[in-house]
Amino acid sequence: ERPFRCLECGKSFSDNSTLTRHRRICTGEKFYKCLQCGKSSCSSGTRIHHQCIHTGEKSYGCPKCGKSFACSSGLNSHLRVHTGERPYLCPNCGKGFARSSVLISH
């Protein structure tokens, strides 16, 4: 059951906290600000990911090739190079992509 409905787009959610996060995307609300540069984002996770850029620290290393990444999401995306995994499928042609951003530009 998904009783929590977004008034902007009509999409429904099973809990209110998920709806709240979703509404920030629909309305463009941005509550989380980077302490270094002031860039705003709609979720704390996005802000944390962005702040990795400023620290320069790359503490996530690939066990296959040793390449380092600032955030775990970068490493997880990179690992698909080694595994060949392509989880993002185009609904029109069925082609798979390792990164969601590449699917979107496709």
N, C-alpha and C positions, 0 to 999 in steps of 0.2 A: 504494500500500500504506500502511496506517495501523496499524502494530504497537503504538503506545503508547496504552493504554486507561485511561480514568479509572475507578478502582475505586468512586467515589461514584455516578456516573450511567451508566457504560458507554460514553460517547462515546469515539471513537478519533481519534488524531492521527498525522500523518506524522513528527513529530519530538518529542523529549523536552522541549525548551524550551517548545513550545506547550502540551503536556500540563501542565507545571509551572504556567504562567500560568493555564490553565483550572482546575486543581485549587484554586487560591486562591479562585476565584469559588465553586466548589462547596462548599468547606469554610468559607468566610468569613474565611480568613487575610488579615491586612492588615499588610504589612511596611513600607510607605512612609508616613512621617509628615510632614505639613506643618510646616515650621520656624516658621511664624508662629502658627498656632492649634492645632497638635497633631492635626488631623483625619488619620485613617489611611485608606489606600487599598491595593488589592491590586496596583497596577502603578505604575511610576515615571511613565508617561505620564499616568495619571489624576492623580497628585500634581502634576505640572508644570502640567497644565490647571487644577487647583484653585488653585494658587499665583498664577496670573494675576489672580485676584480681588483679592488683597492688594496687588499692585503698582500697580493703577490705570492702568497703561500700556496704551494701545490702539494698537499699532503695525501692525495689519492693516486697511488701508482698502479699502473697496469701490470698484473702478474705475468702477462705474456711477453710484452716488449719493453716494459719499464717506463713508458711515457707517463708523465705526471699531469694531474689535473687539480684545479683549485676546488672543485666541488664534486661530490659523489655522482651527481647527475651527468657530468661530463665524462667521468670514467665509465659509467653504465652505458652511455651512448657509444663511446669508443669501443667497448668490448664487442659490440656487434660487428665491428670490422673483422675481428678474429673468428666469431661464431658464424657469421653469415646471416644472422637473424634479421628479418625484415618485417617487423610486426605492424607497420602502418601501411594498410592496403588501400589502394584507390578503389572507390566504389564503382567507378565507371569502367576501368579497364583491367582491374585486378592486380596491377603492378604493385610490388611491395617495396617499402623504403625503410631504411634503418632509423631515420629521424623524421619526426612529425613535421618539422619545418620544410623538409624537402617534399613531402607529400603535398603540403599546402601550396608550395610554389609550382608543383606539377599540375 
